[in-house]
Amino acid sequence: MSRSFQIASIIIISLTIVWFMIMGMDKYTPQWQFLTAGGIHFLMSIIINRQFVKARYNYLGIIHSILMITLGGYGYFFV
């Protein structure tokens, strides 16, 4: 995996954590925010998994996949 994709992946994960903390302070969060976050992690999961060639475990791909399922599913079913 190239260094630029690793950095972009870590930046997107950290932005998601910051967004989640800011969203926790808000009383109402629209559904599209969860669906958009799930979609972004879906795209990053595909990109990171395509770059995965040398490591034994693809931790960044696993993290993006988990965030994709939880955020997208929560936005689709529960909000």
N, CA and C atoms as a LAMMPS dump frame, in Angstrom:
ITEM: TIMESTEP
0
ITEM: NUMBER OF ATOMS
237
ITEM: BOX BOUNDS ff ff ff
-5.0000000000000000e+02 5.0000000000000000e+02
-5.0000000000000000e+02 5.0000000000000000e+02
-5.0000000000000000e+02 5.0000000000000000e+02
ITEM: ATOMS id mol type element x y z
1 1 1 N 0.855 -1.164 0
2 1 2 C 0 0 0
3 1 3 C 0.904 1.231 0
4 2 1 N 0.578 2.19 -0.824
5 2 2 C 1.41 3.385 -0.897
6 2 3 C 1.182 4.27 0.327
7 3 1 N 2.183 5.07 0.601
8 3 2 C 2.156 5.921 1.788
9 3 3 C 1.03 6.963 1.714
10 4 1 N 0.774 7.486 0.525
11 4 2 C -0.264 8.518 0.403
12 4 3 C -1.653 7.961 0.712
13 5 1 N -1.914 6.707 0.324
14 5 2 C -3.208 6.102 0.644
15 5 3 C -3.329 5.821 2.139
16 6 1 N -2.23 5.441 2.786
17 6 2 C -2.268 5.238 4.237
18 6 3 C -2.581 6.544 4.953
19 7 1 N -1.93 7.619 4.543
20 7 2 C -2.157 8.917 5.18
21 7 3 C -3.587 9.389 4.941
22 8 1 N -4.079 9.244 3.711
23 8 2 C -5.46 9.644 3.412
24 8 3 C -6.456 8.827 4.225
25 9 1 N -6.185 7.548 4.39
26 9 2 C -7.074 6.689 5.165
27 9 3 C -7.111 7.099 6.631
28 10 1 N -5.961 7.369 7.2
29 10 2 C -5.898 7.779 8.605
30 10 3 C -6.557 9.142 8.796
31 11 1 N -6.387 10.048 7.839
32 11 2 C -7.032 11.363 7.922
33 11 3 C -8.548 11.218 7.883
34 12 1 N -9.067 10.37 7.013
35 12 2 C -10.521 10.192 6.918
36 12 3 C -11.076 9.538 8.183
37 13 1 N -10.355 8.581 8.752
38 13 2 C -10.803 7.965 10.004
39 13 3 C -10.809 9 11.126
40 14 1 N -9.768 9.836 11.206
41 14 2 C -9.731 10.847 12.263
42 14 3 C -10.807 11.916 12.053
43 15 1 N -11.091 12.294 10.8
44 15 2 C -12.184 13.237 10.543
45 15 3 C -13.536 12.648 10.924
46 16 1 N -13.701 11.348 10.725
47 16 2 C -14.945 10.696 11.133
48 16 3 C -15.096 10.725 12.649
49 17 1 N -14.01 10.52 13.365
50 17 2 C -14.066 10.564 14.831
51 17 3 C -14.408 11.975 15.305
52 18 1 N -13.787 12.997 14.692
53 18 2 C -14.095 14.385 15.054
54 18 3 C -15.552 14.708 14.732
55 19 1 N -16.03 14.288 13.549
56 19 2 C -17.433 14.507 13.171
57 19 3 C -18.367 13.83 14.163
58 20 1 N -18.007 12.619 14.598
59 20 2 C -18.851 11.882 15.534
60 20 3 C -18.92 12.592 16.882
61 21 1 N -17.811 13.188 17.339
62 21 2 C -17.827 13.932 18.598
63 21 3 C -18.665 15.205 18.469
64 22 1 N -18.535 15.915 17.353
65 22 2 C -19.335 17.122 17.134
66 22 3 C -20.811 16.762 17.02
67 23 1 N -21.1 15.667 16.333
68 23 2 C -22.478 15.223 16.171
69 23 3 C -23.088 14.827 17.521
70 24 1 N -22.278 14.316 18.43
71 24 2 C -22.775 13.94 19.743
72 24 3 C -23.262 15.122 20.555
73 25 1 N -22.741 16.313 20.257
74 25 2 C -23.18 17.512 20.965
75 25 3 C -24.457 18.097 20.379
76 26 1 N -24.806 17.698 19.164
77 26 2 C -25.99 18.232 18.498
78 26 3 C -27.221 17.428 18.911
79 27 1 N -28.36 18.102 18.998
80 27 2 C -29.581 17.399 19.397
81 27 3 C -30.185 16.606 18.256
82 28 1 N -30.042 17.097 17.031
83 28 2 C -30.649 16.429 15.884
84 28 3 C -29.595 16.26 14.797
85 29 1 N -29.457 15.053 14.291
86 29 2 C -28.523 14.775 13.204
87 29 3 C -29.303 14.22 12.025
88 30 1 N -29.207 14.86 10.864
89 30 2 C -29.944 14.369 9.697
90 30 3 C -29.438 13.009 9.222
91 31 1 N -30.317 12.292 8.57
92 31 2 C -30.001 10.955 8.078
93 31 3 C -28.901 10.989 7.031
94 32 1 N -28.861 12.02 6.206
95 32 2 C -27.902 12.055 5.109
96 32 3 C -26.469 12.095 5.607
97 33 1 N -26.236 12.602 6.832
98 33 2 C -24.869 12.639 7.347
99 33 3 C -24.344 11.231 7.608
100 34 1 N -25.175 10.375 8.181
101 34 2 C -24.752 8.993 8.404
102 34 3 C -24.556 8.251 7.087
103 35 1 N -25.475 8.457 6.145
104 35 2 C -25.365 7.772 4.859
105 35 3 C -24.147 8.252 4.076
106 36 1 N -23.841 9.543 4.154
107 36 2 C -22.657 10.069 3.48
108 36 3 C -21.383 9.524 4.109
109 37 1 N -21.333 9.478 5.436
110 37 2 C -20.153 8.921 6.103
111 37 3 C -19.978 7.444 5.758
112 38 1 N -21.077 6.699 5.711
113 38 2 C -20.995 5.295 5.308
114 38 3 C -20.527 5.143 3.876
115 39 1 N -20.984 6.034 2.989
116 39 2 C -20.557 5.989 1.593
117 39 3 C -19.089 6.33 1.419
118 40 1 N -18.607 7.305 2.179
119 40 2 C -17.187 7.655 2.112
120 40 3 C -16.332 6.483 2.572
121 41 1 N -16.739 5.825 3.643
122 41 2 C -15.966 4.676 4.122
123 41 3 C -16.102 3.482 3.179
124 42 1 N -17.214 3.378 2.463
125 42 2 C -17.348 2.341 1.437
126 42 3 C -16.309 2.548 0.338
127 43 1 N -16.199 3.788 -0.144
128 43 2 C -15.205 4.075 -1.18
129 43 3 C -13.781 3.868 -0.673
130 44 1 N -13.502 4.309 0.545
131 44 2 C -12.155 4.121 1.091
132 44 3 C -11.857 2.647 1.327
133 45 1 N -12.854 1.873 1.697
134 45 2 C -12.656 0.436 1.874
135 45 3 C -12.254 -0.218 0.56
136 46 1 N -12.915 0.169 -0.522
137 46 2 C -12.562 -0.382 -1.835
138 46 3 C -11.153 0.041 -2.232
139 47 1 N -10.832 1.324 -2.05
140 47 2 C -9.514 1.824 -2.443
141 47 3 C -8.413 1.155 -1.631
142 48 1 N -8.59 1.06 -0.314
143 48 2 C -7.557 0.472 0.538
144 48 3 C -7.414 -1.015 0.247
145 49 1 N -8.513 -1.713 0.046
146 49 2 C -8.417 -3.145 -0.234
147 49 3 C -7.778 -3.418 -1.588
148 50 1 N -7.898 -2.501 -2.541
149 50 2 C -7.222 -2.671 -3.832
150 50 3 C -5.718 -2.435 -3.699
151 51 1 N -5.319 -1.613 -2.74
152 51 2 C -3.903 -1.324 -2.518
153 51 3 C -3.219 -2.377 -1.663
154 52 1 N -3.988 -3.234 -1.036
155 52 2 C -3.476 -4.201 -0.065
156 52 3 C -2.723 -5.313 -0.783
157 53 1 N -1.384 -5.314 -0.67
158 53 2 C -0.606 -6.362 -1.322
159 53 3 C 0.486 -6.951 -0.439
160 54 1 N 0.986 -6.208 0.554
161 54 2 C 2.159 -6.673 1.285
162 54 3 C 1.901 -7.086 2.73
163 55 1 N 0.983 -6.45 3.397
164 55 2 C 0.773 -6.728 4.815
165 55 3 C -0.027 -8.015 5.003
166 56 1 N 0.101 -8.595 6.185
167 56 2 C -0.635 -9.827 6.458
168 56 3 C -2.096 -9.54 6.779
169 57 1 N -2.33 -8.532 7.589
170 57 2 C -3.699 -8.134 7.927
171 57 3 C -3.917 -6.699 7.47
172 58 1 N -5.041 -6.462 6.88
173 58 2 C -5.371 -5.147 6.351
174 58 3 C -6.218 -4.403 7.386
175 59 1 N -5.568 -3.817 8.384
176 59 2 C -6.295 -3.183 9.473
177 59 3 C -7.08 -1.96 9.011
178 60 1 N -6.512 -1.158 8.127
179 60 2 C -7.237 0.03 7.668
180 60 3 C -8.471 -0.355 6.864
181 61 1 N -8.374 -1.381 6.049
182 61 2 C -9.539 -1.859 5.3
183 61 3 C -10.617 -2.401 6.215
184 62 1 N -10.196 -3.099 7.28
185 62 2 C -11.154 -3.636 8.249
186 62 3 C -11.857 -2.497 8.99
187 63 1 N -11.095 -1.47 9.384
188 63 2 C -11.684 -0.332 10.094
189 63 3 C -12.683 0.396 9.195
190 64 1 N -12.311 0.616 7.926
191 64 2 C -13.229 1.287 6.998
192 64 3 C -14.482 0.446 6.754
193 65 1 N -14.326 -0.858 6.674
194 65 2 C -15.495 -1.72 6.454
195 65 3 C -16.441 -1.685 7.646
196 66 1 N -15.89 -1.72 8.849
197 66 2 C -16.723 -1.669 10.055
198 66 3 C -17.453 -0.327 10.142
199 67 1 N -16.734 0.767 9.885
200 67 2 C -17.377 2.083 9.917
201 67 3 C -18.431 2.212 8.83
202 68 1 N -18.171 1.629 7.661
203 68 2 C -19.149 1.672 6.569
204 68 3 C -20.439 0.982 6.991
205 69 1 N -20.332 -0.193 7.568
206 69 2 C -21.521 -0.959 7.949
207 69 3 C -22.273 -0.274 9.087
208 70 1 N -21.549 0.177 10.112
209 70 2 C -22.229 0.761 11.27
210 70 3 C -22.854 2.116 10.945
211 71 1 N -22.111 3.002 10.298
212 71 2 C -22.657 4.334 10.014
213 71 3 C -23.744 4.285 8.953
214 72 1 N -23.507 3.556 7.873
215 72 2 C -24.519 3.451 6.824
216 72 3 C -25.761 2.73 7.301
217 73 1 N -25.581 1.652 8.046
218 73 2 C -26.723 0.904 8.567
219 73 3 C -27.519 1.695 9.578
220 74 1 N -26.819 2.411 10.461
221 74 2 C -27.527 3.224 11.443
222 74 3 C -28.309 4.34 10.758
223 75 1 N -27.692 4.97 9.755
224 75 2 C -28.388 6.033 9.036
225 75 3 C -29.565 5.524 8.236
226 76 1 N -29.466 4.322 7.717
227 76 2 C -30.543 3.783 6.885
228 76 3 C -31.7 3.232 7.717
229 77 1 N -31.379 2.519 8.804
230 77 2 C -32.422 1.827 9.557
231 77 3 C -32.936 2.582 10.781
232 78 1 N -32.104 3.371 11.446
233 78 2 C -32.485 3.89 12.757
234 78 3 C -32.714 5.39 12.825
235 79 1 N -32.263 6.155 11.85
236 79 2 C -32.45 7.612 11.938
237 79 3 C -33.703 8 11.197
